[in-house]
Amino acid sequence: MRSSTERINIAASAQKLDVDNRIPLRYYYRIADNILKQADIFRAEKNIIDLYIMLLRFSSLVSETIPCHRDYGTSLKYQKVYLKKRLINALTELEDLKPQVQQKINELNRIYTYQSTSLEQSAVKNQNLTYYGVTKAVRPAARELGYYGSRTQQLSYSNPMEVQFRRMSLNLLRPKEETLSKHSILGPNGLYGQWQPPRSDKGVKYPSDVDLTPVEFPSLQRPIENELPGKNDHSNSEPEASSIESILSVDNYVNSEKSHVDEPCPMISFEESETAPVHNNVTRQPSPPPVLAEVQDLVHATQASRTDCIIENPSADGLVHSESPLELHIATTMMESFMKLAKSNTDRNLETCGVLAGSLKNRKFYVTALIIPKQESTSNSCQTTNEEEIFEVQDKKSLFPLGWIHTHPTQSCFMSSIDLHTHYSYQIMLPEAVAIVMAPTDSSRKHGIFRLTTPGGMSVIRQCQQRGFHPHNPPPDGGSIYNACTDVYMNPSVKFDVIDLR
C-alpha cells in the first residue's frame, strides 16, 4: 500500500509523542484507541508497513507518553490492565512483522533511489537537448540568414512553423554552403559583406544528379511528437537520425517519469493481482476526479501533485525526519451545507463550529460526517459543550476525528491564537486533522484549510501557557506556526451525513 515515490523512515514515522498535562488523560486513551483502529484497517488491507508503524506508535504512547501524565497514577486500574494487555499483543505482533517489513522497506527504498538517480541523470541531459539533438555553436551569419550550416551543426528554432519545415526537409539532400551563398541576395559574404551587382561573365553550375524521387511531406496538423523521421531516411542524414533517436529515447523516458509523478501514488499490493484487459474500442465518460483544495478557490482544472503542509527536516542521511500526513478527502458540498446551518448565527455576527469525522480506506481519510455540537458562541469565539455526545457519535459509527470547521462572520480568513490552541488538541488526536475557516466577508479568500506545522507549530503551542487572544513567537526553525493544507482533496464522490446535536 506504500508508494515507491517516497523514502520510508520508520523512526520518523513513529516518533514519541510528548505528554501535555493540559490535555485530559481520557484524550490520550482515545488516541490509543484510534491508533489501534487504524492498525486494524491496515491489517485487513494487508498493508504491513503502516500496520507496523501504528503498532510502534501505540507501543510508544502506552509505554512512554501516558505513564508520564500527571493523572496516570489516579486512573482506574482496569484501564491500566487493558492497556498493558494490548501493549503485550502489539509487541508480539511487531516481532513477527519485523522481517517482512524490513524486506519490503528495503525493496521500496531501493526503487526510490533508482528512480531518483534516473530522474537526476535525465534532468542533466535535458539541459543540453533541443528539439533534434545536442545544441552546438552556430555561426552568427548562418543564424541570421536562416539557412542550414554544415551537417554537424544544429540550429535552435523557437517558431513551430520553422520546426515543421525543418523536419519536412530532413529527407532532402542539403545544398552546399557555396551554392546557398551564390543564391543569397546578400552575396557570398552574407550580412558581413557589401552588396555587389551580379556579374555576367560567370555562370552558375547546377548539380546534374538531382534526385527527382517524390518526397512524402508530413501533415502540418499532426502533433510534433509523431513527426520525427524514422530509420529509413537517406544515408546522408544518418548523423541526424542517430541524434534524433537518442533524443527520442530520453524524451520517452522523461515523459514516462512525468506521467508517473503526475498520477496518484500507486498502491503496493501484497498479493498477486491480475491485469484487466484493455478495450481500446470502448469510450467511457469518467466521473470528476478529486481536486486539491486550494486556499483561494475550491476548483482547479488540472490535477496537481501532492505536497504536504508540514515542515520536513531532512538530515544528512537523506531521510525525512517527520511523517507526512495521509490524504484527506472532503465532499465538495460540505462547506456550503455548513454555511447554511450557520446562517442564523452568521446573520447575528456569531461564530458557529462543527466537528469533522470520517473513515479510513487505502491510506486515505474521508470526511463522512459533519457533527454540529451544542456550543456557546460570540462574535470572535466558539466553544463546544457536552463533548461526551460528540465522542458517543464517533464511537457508535466508528469514526475518526478529522478536525473541525468554524466561521469568522466579520473577520478575515486566518487562524487566531484561540483557534491555534483549539486545533492543537485535534492534531494531537490525529496528525491529519485540519481546521477549516469560513470567512464570508473576506473578499480575497472565503475559506481556508489549515494545519499546525510539525514539529515547529506543534511545539510552540505545546509550550505556550497563555489564554485568550495573544501573539506567538515563530518556531525555532523560523517557519510558520500553521500552513494552508495542500494535501486535502475536494471529492465529489464523497457522501457525508449531517448530525446536528444542538
C-alpha positions as CSV (number, residue, x, y, z in Angstrom):
1,M,0.0,0.0,0.0
2,R,3.0,2.3,0.3
3,S,4.3,4.2,-2.7
4,S,7.9,4.0,-4.0
5,T,7.9,7.8,-4.6
6,E,9.0,8.5,-1.1
7,R,11.8,7.1,1.1
8,I,10.4,5.3,4.1
9,N,11.9,6.1,7.6
10,I,10.3,4.1,10.3
11,A,11.9,6.1,13.1
12,A,10.4,9.4,11.7
13,S,7.0,7.8,11.3
14,A,6.8,6.6,14.9
15,Q,8.3,9.4,16.9
16,K,7.5,9.7,20.6
17,L,4.5,12.0,21.5
18,D,5.4,14.3,24.3
19,V,2.8,14.5,27.1
20,D,0.8,17.7,27.7
21,N,-0.9,17.7,31.1
22,R,-3.4,20.4,29.9
23,I,-5.0,17.7,27.8
24,P,-7.1,15.3,29.9
25,L,-5.8,11.8,30.3
26,R,-9.0,10.4,28.7
27,Y,-7.9,12.1,25.4
28,Y,-4.7,10.0,25.4
29,Y,-6.8,6.9,25.9
30,R,-8.8,7.9,22.9
31,I,-5.6,8.4,20.9
32,A,-4.6,4.9,21.7
33,D,-8.0,3.5,20.6
34,N,-7.7,5.5,17.3
35,I,-4.3,4.1,16.6
36,L,-5.4,0.5,17.2
37,K,-8.4,1.2,14.9
38,Q,-6.1,2.3,12.2
39,A,-3.9,-0.7,12.8
40,D,-7.0,-3.0,12.3
41,I,-7.8,-1.3,9.0
42,F,-4.2,-1.7,7.7
43,R,-4.1,-5.3,8.8
44,A,-7.3,-6.0,6.9
45,E,-5.8,-4.3,3.8
46,K,-2.6,-6.3,4.2
47,N,-0.6,-3.1,4.5
48,I,2.1,-4.4,6.7
49,I,4.3,-1.2,6.7
50,D,1.6,1.1,8.0
51,L,0.4,-1.6,10.4
52,Y,3.9,-1.8,11.8
53,I,4.1,2.0,12.2
54,M,0.7,2.1,14.0
55,L,1.8,-0.7,16.4
56,L,5.0,1.2,17.1
57,R,3.1,4.4,17.8
58,F,0.7,2.6,20.1
59,S,3.6,1.0,22.0
60,S,5.4,4.3,22.4
61,L,2.2,6.1,23.5
62,V,1.3,3.4,26.1
63,S,4.8,2.9,27.5
64,E,6.4,6.4,27.2
65,T,3.7,9.0,27.0
66,I,0.6,8.0,29.0
67,P,2.6,7.0,32.2
68,C,4.1,10.5,32.3
69,H,0.7,12.2,32.6
70,R,0.1,13.7,36.0
71,D,-3.3,11.9,36.3
72,Y,-2.0,8.5,35.4
73,G,-1.4,7.5,39.0
74,T,-5.1,8.1,39.9
75,S,-6.5,6.5,36.8
76,L,-8.7,3.4,37.0
77,K,-6.9,0.1,37.4
78,Y,-8.9,-1.7,34.7
79,Q,-7.7,0.9,32.2
80,K,-4.1,0.2,33.1
81,V,-4.6,-3.6,32.8
82,Y,-6.4,-3.2,29.5
83,L,-3.6,-1.1,28.0
84,K,-0.9,-3.4,29.3
85,K,-2.6,-6.4,27.7
86,R,-2.9,-4.6,24.4
87,L,0.7,-3.5,24.6
88,I,1.9,-7.1,25.0
89,N,-0.1,-8.1,22.0
90,A,1.3,-5.2,20.0
91,L,4.9,-6.1,20.9
92,T,4.4,-9.7,19.9
93,E,3.0,-8.7,16.5
94,L,5.8,-6.3,16.0
95,E,8.4,-9.1,16.4
96,D,6.5,-11.3,13.9
97,L,6.2,-8.5,11.3
98,K,9.7,-7.2,11.6
99,P,11.4,-9.4,8.9
100,Q,8.7,-8.9,6.4
101,V,8.6,-5.1,7.0
102,Q,12.3,-4.8,6.7
103,Q,12.4,-6.7,3.4
104,K,9.5,-4.5,2.0
105,I,11.1,-1.3,3.1
106,N,14.5,-2.2,1.6
107,E,12.7,-3.0,-1.7
108,L,10.8,0.3,-1.8
109,N,13.8,2.4,-0.8
110,R,15.9,0.7,-3.5
111,I,13.2,1.5,-6.1
112,Y,13.1,5.1,-4.8
113,T,16.8,5.5,-5.0
114,Y,16.9,4.2,-8.6
115,Q,14.1,6.5,-9.7
116,S,15.7,9.5,-8.0
117,T,19.0,8.8,-9.7
118,S,17.4,8.2,-13.1
119,L,15.5,11.5,-12.8
120,E,18.6,13.4,-11.9
121,Q,20.5,12.0,-14.8
122,S,17.7,12.7,-17.3
123,A,17.4,16.2,-16.0
124,V,21.1,16.9,-16.6
125,K,20.8,15.6,-20.1
126,N,17.7,17.6,-20.9
127,Q,19.6,20.8,-20.1
128,N,21.7,20.2,-23.2
129,L,19.0,19.0,-25.6
130,T,16.9,20.8,-28.2
131,Y,14.2,19.5,-30.5
132,Y,16.6,17.4,-32.6
133,G,19.9,16.9,-30.8
134,V,22.7,18.4,-28.8
135,T,22.9,22.1,-29.0
136,K,26.1,23.2,-30.7
137,A,27.5,26.5,-31.6
138,V,26.1,28.1,-34.7
139,R,27.9,30.8,-36.7
140,P,26.1,34.1,-36.4
141,A,25.8,34.6,-40.1
142,A,24.1,31.2,-40.5
143,R,21.6,32.1,-37.8
144,E,20.8,35.5,-39.3
145,L,20.4,34.1,-42.8
146,G,18.2,31.3,-41.6
147,Y,19.7,28.5,-43.7
148,Y,21.4,25.3,-42.5
149,G,25.0,25.1,-41.8
150,S,27.2,22.0,-42.0
151,R,25.7,18.7,-41.1
152,T,27.5,18.6,-37.8
153,Q,25.8,21.8,-36.7
154,Q,22.2,22.3,-35.5
155,L,20.0,25.4,-35.4
156,S,17.7,26.1,-32.5
157,Y,14.1,27.0,-33.6
158,S,11.6,28.7,-31.5
159,N,8.9,29.1,-34.2
160,P,6.8,25.9,-34.5
161,M,6.3,26.5,-38.3
162,E,10.0,26.6,-38.8
163,V,10.3,23.3,-36.9
164,Q,7.7,21.8,-39.3
165,F,9.6,22.9,-42.4
166,R,12.8,21.9,-40.8
167,R,11.5,18.3,-40.3
168,M,10.0,18.2,-43.8
169,S,13.3,18.9,-45.4
170,L,15.2,16.2,-43.5
171,N,14.7,13.7,-46.3
172,L,16.2,16.1,-48.9
173,L,19.8,16.4,-49.8
174,R,21.3,19.5,-48.2
175,P,22.8,22.1,-50.6
176,K,26.3,23.2,-50.1
177,E,27.1,26.5,-48.4
178,E,28.7,27.7,-51.6
179,T,25.5,27.1,-53.6
180,L,23.5,28.8,-50.9
181,S,25.8,31.8,-50.8
182,K,25.7,32.3,-54.5
183,H,21.9,32.4,-54.5
184,S,21.7,34.7,-51.5
185,I,20.5,38.2,-52.3
186,L,23.2,39.4,-49.8
187,G,26.0,37.9,-51.7
188,P,28.6,35.3,-50.8
189,N,29.6,37.1,-47.5
190,G,26.1,37.4,-46.1
191,L,25.4,40.3,-43.8
192,Y,29.1,40.9,-43.2
193,G,29.9,41.8,-46.8
194,Q,29.0,44.6,-49.1
195,W,26.4,44.1,-51.8
196,Q,27.8,43.7,-55.3
197,P,25.8,43.6,-58.5
198,P,25.7,40.2,-60.3
199,R,28.4,39.6,-62.9
200,S,27.5,38.4,-66.3
201,D,30.9,36.8,-67.1
202,K,30.4,34.0,-64.7
203,G,27.7,31.3,-64.8
204,V,26.3,29.2,-62.2
205,K,26.7,25.4,-62.5
206,Y,23.9,23.3,-61.0
207,P,24.4,19.7,-60.0
208,S,23.3,17.2,-62.6
209,D,22.4,14.4,-60.3
210,V,19.2,15.9,-59.0
211,D,17.1,13.4,-57.1
212,L,13.6,13.7,-58.5
213,T,12.1,11.0,-56.3
214,P,8.8,12.2,-54.9
215,V,9.1,13.2,-51.3
216,E,6.3,12.5,-48.9
217,F,5.7,15.6,-46.8
218,P,4.2,15.1,-43.4
219,S,1.0,16.9,-42.5
220,L,1.4,20.1,-40.6
221,Q,-1.6,19.2,-38.5
222,R,-0.1,16.2,-36.8
223,P,1.5,16.5,-33.3
224,I,5.2,17.4,-33.2
225,E,6.0,14.3,-31.2
226,N,4.8,11.9,-34.0
227,E,6.6,13.6,-37.0
228,L,10.2,12.9,-36.4
229,P,11.9,10.9,-39.2
230,G,12.4,7.2,-38.8
231,K,15.4,4.9,-39.5
232,N,14.7,4.6,-43.3
233,D,15.9,8.2,-44.2
234,H,18.6,8.8,-46.7
235,S,22.1,7.7,-45.7
236,N,23.3,11.3,-45.8
237,S,21.1,12.0,-42.8
238,E,22.4,9.2,-40.6
239,P,24.2,11.5,-38.1
240,E,20.9,13.4,-37.8
241,A,18.9,10.3,-37.4
242,S,21.2,8.8,-34.7
243,S,21.0,12.0,-32.7
244,I,17.2,12.2,-33.1
245,E,16.8,8.6,-31.9
246,S,18.9,9.3,-28.8
247,I,16.6,12.3,-28.0
248,L,13.5,10.2,-28.5
249,S,14.7,7.6,-26.1
250,V,15.5,10.3,-23.5
251,D,12.2,12.1,-24.0
252,N,10.2,8.9,-23.8
253,Y,11.9,8.1,-20.5
254,V,11.3,11.6,-19.1
255,N,7.6,11.6,-20.2
256,S,7.1,8.2,-18.6
257,E,8.7,9.6,-15.4
258,K,6.5,12.7,-15.5
259,S,3.3,10.7,-16.1
260,H,4.3,8.5,-13.1
261,V,4.7,11.6,-10.9
262,D,1.5,13.3,-12.0
263,E,-0.7,10.3,-11.4
264,P,-1.9,9.4,-7.9
265,C,0.6,7.4,-6.0
266,P,0.3,3.7,-6.9
267,M,-0.7,1.3,-4.1
268,I,1.6,-1.6,-3.5
269,S,-0.3,-4.8,-3.3
270,F,1.0,-7.6,-1.2
271,E,-0.9,-10.2,-3.3
272,E,-0.6,-11.1,-7.0
273,S,-3.1,-9.1,-9.0
274,E,-4.5,-9.9,-12.4
275,T,-4.3,-7.2,-15.1
276,A,-7.7,-6.4,-16.5
277,P,-8.0,-6.5,-20.3
278,V,-7.9,-3.2,-22.1
279,H,-10.7,-2.4,-24.6
280,N,-9.4,0.3,-26.8
281,N,-12.7,0.5,-28.8
282,V,-14.8,1.4,-25.7
283,T,-15.1,5.0,-24.7
284,R,-16.3,5.7,-21.2
285,Q,-17.1,9.0,-19.5
286,P,-15.2,9.2,-16.3
287,S,-16.6,10.7,-13.2
288,P,-15.0,14.0,-12.0
289,P,-11.7,13.3,-10.1
290,P,-10.9,14.7,-6.7
291,V,-9.4,18.1,-6.9
292,L,-6.9,19.6,-4.5
293,A,-8.4,22.2,-2.2
294,E,-6.7,25.5,-2.8
295,V,-6.6,28.3,-0.3
296,Q,-8.3,30.8,-2.6
297,D,-10.6,28.6,-4.7
298,L,-12.0,25.1,-4.5
299,V,-11.6,24.1,-8.1
300,H,-8.6,23.6,-10.3
301,A,-8.9,22.1,-13.8
302,T,-5.6,20.3,-13.6
303,Q,-4.6,17.5,-11.2
304,A,-1.9,18.8,-9.0
305,S,0.8,16.8,-7.4
306,R,0.5,16.1,-3.7
307,T,2.5,18.2,-1.3
308,D,2.3,18.1,2.4
309,C,1.7,21.1,4.7
310,I,4.2,20.1,7.3
311,I,7.8,21.2,7.6
312,E,10.1,18.5,6.7
313,N,13.6,18.3,8.2
314,P,15.9,16.3,6.0
315,S,19.1,15.2,7.7
316,A,22.5,14.2,6.5
317,D,21.4,10.6,5.8
318,G,18.8,11.9,3.3
319,L,15.8,10.7,5.3
320,V,12.9,12.9,6.2
321,H,12.6,13.1,10.0
322,S,8.8,13.8,10.1
323,E,5.8,11.8,8.9
324,S,3.8,13.1,6.0
325,P,0.1,13.0,6.7
326,L,-2.3,10.9,4.7
327,E,-4.6,12.4,2.1
328,L,-7.8,13.8,3.4
329,H,-10.9,13.9,1.1
330,I,-13.9,16.2,1.7
331,A,-17.2,16.4,-0.1
332,T,-17.4,19.4,-2.5
333,T,-20.7,20.4,-1.0
334,M,-19.8,20.1,2.7
335,M,-18.7,23.7,3.2
336,E,-21.8,25.0,1.6
337,S,-24.0,22.8,3.7
338,F,-22.2,24.0,6.9
339,M,-22.7,27.7,5.9
340,K,-26.5,27.0,5.5
341,L,-26.6,25.5,9.1
342,A,-24.6,28.5,10.4
343,K,-26.7,31.2,8.6
344,S,-28.7,32.2,11.6
345,N,-25.6,32.7,13.7
346,T,-23.8,34.4,10.9
347,D,-26.6,36.9,10.4
348,R,-26.2,37.9,14.1
349,N,-22.4,38.0,13.8
350,L,-22.0,34.9,15.9
351,E,-19.4,32.2,15.2
352,T,-20.5,28.6,14.5
353,C,-18.4,25.5,14.8
354,G,-18.7,21.9,13.7
355,V,-16.7,18.7,14.1
356,L,-15.4,16.7,11.1
357,A,-15.3,12.9,11.4
358,G,-14.8,10.1,8.9
359,S,-13.3,6.8,7.8
360,L,-10.0,5.4,6.6
361,K,-9.6,3.4,3.4
362,N,-6.5,2.6,1.3
363,R,-4.4,5.2,3.2
364,K,-6.9,8.0,2.6
365,F,-9.2,9.6,5.1
366,Y,-12.7,10.6,4.1
367,V,-14.9,13.1,5.9
368,T,-18.2,11.3,6.1
369,A,-19.9,13.1,9.0
370,L,-20.4,16.8,9.9
371,I,-21.3,17.0,13.6
372,I,-22.8,20.2,14.9
373,P,-22.4,20.0,18.7
374,K,-24.0,22.1,21.4
375,Q,-22.0,25.3,21.6
376,E,-21.6,28.7,23.1
377,S,-20.7,31.5,20.6
378,T,-19.6,35.1,20.5
379,S,-18.6,37.3,17.6
380,N,-15.0,36.1,17.8
381,S,-15.1,32.7,19.6
382,C,-17.0,29.5,19.7
383,Q,-16.8,26.8,22.4
384,T,-18.3,23.3,22.2
385,T,-20.2,22.0,25.2
386,N,-21.0,18.4,26.3
387,E,-18.2,16.8,24.3
388,E,-19.2,13.4,25.5
389,E,-22.0,13.5,23.0
390,I,-19.5,14.0,20.2
391,F,-17.4,11.0,21.4
392,E,-20.6,8.9,21.6
393,V,-21.5,9.6,18.0
394,Q,-17.9,8.9,16.8
395,D,-17.7,5.7,18.7
396,K,-21.1,4.5,17.6
397,K,-20.3,5.0,14.0
398,S,-16.6,4.0,14.4
399,L,-15.4,7.4,13.0
400,F,-12.0,9.1,13.3
401,P,-11.8,12.7,14.5
402,L,-10.6,14.5,11.4
403,G,-10.8,18.1,12.5
404,W,-13.2,21.0,12.9
405,I,-14.8,23.8,10.9
406,H,-15.9,27.2,12.1
407,T,-17.0,30.6,10.8
408,H,-15.5,34.1,11.0
409,P,-18.6,36.2,10.4
410,T,-16.9,39.6,10.4
411,Q,-13.2,38.7,10.3
412,S,-10.8,37.6,7.6
413,C,-9.7,34.1,6.8
414,F,-6.9,33.2,9.3
415,M,-6.2,31.2,12.4
416,S,-6.4,33.3,15.6
417,S,-4.4,32.3,18.7
418,I,-7.5,30.8,20.2
419,D,-8.0,28.8,17.0
420,L,-4.5,27.5,17.2
421,H,-4.9,26.2,20.7
422,T,-8.2,24.6,19.8
423,H,-6.8,22.9,16.8
424,Y,-3.8,21.7,18.8
425,S,-6.0,19.2,20.7
426,Y,-7.4,17.9,17.4
427,Q,-4.0,17.4,15.8
428,I,-2.8,15.7,18.9
429,M,-5.6,13.2,18.5
430,L,-4.8,12.7,14.8
431,P,-1.9,14.3,12.7
432,E,-4.2,14.5,9.6
433,A,-6.8,16.6,11.4
434,V,-7.5,20.0,9.8
435,A,-9.1,23.3,10.7
436,I,-11.4,24.9,8.2
437,V,-12.1,28.6,8.5
438,M,-15.1,30.0,6.6
439,A,-14.9,33.8,6.2
440,P,-17.9,35.0,4.1
441,T,-17.0,38.7,4.4
442,D,-13.4,38.2,3.2
443,S,-13.2,39.4,-0.4
444,S,-9.9,37.8,-1.1
445,R,-10.4,34.3,0.4
446,K,-13.7,32.8,1.5
447,H,-12.3,29.8,3.2
448,G,-9.0,28.2,4.3
449,I,-7.9,24.7,5.3
450,F,-5.1,24.8,7.8
451,R,-2.9,22.6,9.9
452,L,-0.2,23.3,12.5
453,T,3.3,22.7,11.2
454,T,5.3,19.8,12.5
455,P,7.3,20.0,14.6
456,G,7.6,23.8,14.7
457,G,4.0,24.9,15.2
458,M,3.0,22.0,17.5
459,S,6.0,22.7,19.7
460,V,5.1,26.4,20.0
461,I,1.5,25.8,21.1
462,R,2.5,22.9,23.4
463,Q,4.9,25.3,25.3
464,C,2.5,28.2,25.3
465,Q,0.7,28.7,28.6
466,Q,-1.3,31.8,27.7
467,R,-5.0,32.0,27.2
468,G,-7.3,34.2,25.2
469,F,-6.0,36.3,22.3
470,H,-2.2,36.7,22.4
471,P,0.7,36.7,20.0
472,H,3.0,33.7,19.4
473,N,6.7,33.7,18.7
474,P,7.8,31.9,15.5
475,P,9.1,28.3,15.7
476,P,12.8,27.9,16.3
477,D,13.3,26.8,12.7
478,G,12.0,30.2,11.5
479,G,9.0,28.7,9.7
480,S,5.3,29.3,10.2
481,I,3.2,28.2,13.1
482,Y,0.5,26.9,10.7
483,N,0.2,26.4,7.0
484,A,-2.6,26.1,4.4
485,C,-3.0,22.4,3.6
486,T,-2.4,21.3,0.0
487,D,-2.9,17.6,0.7
488,V,-6.7,18.0,1.1
489,Y,-8.9,17.0,-1.8
490,M,-12.4,18.2,-2.6
491,N,-14.0,15.0,-3.8
492,P,-17.5,15.0,-5.5
493,S,-17.8,11.3,-4.8
494,V,-17.7,11.6,-1.0
495,K,-21.0,11.4,0.8
496,F,-21.5,12.8,4.3
497,D,-24.1,12.9,7.0
498,V,-25.1,16.0,9.0
499,I,-25.6,15.2,12.7
500,D,-26.9,18.3,14.5
501,L,-26.8,17.9,18.3
502,R,-28.0,21.3,19.1
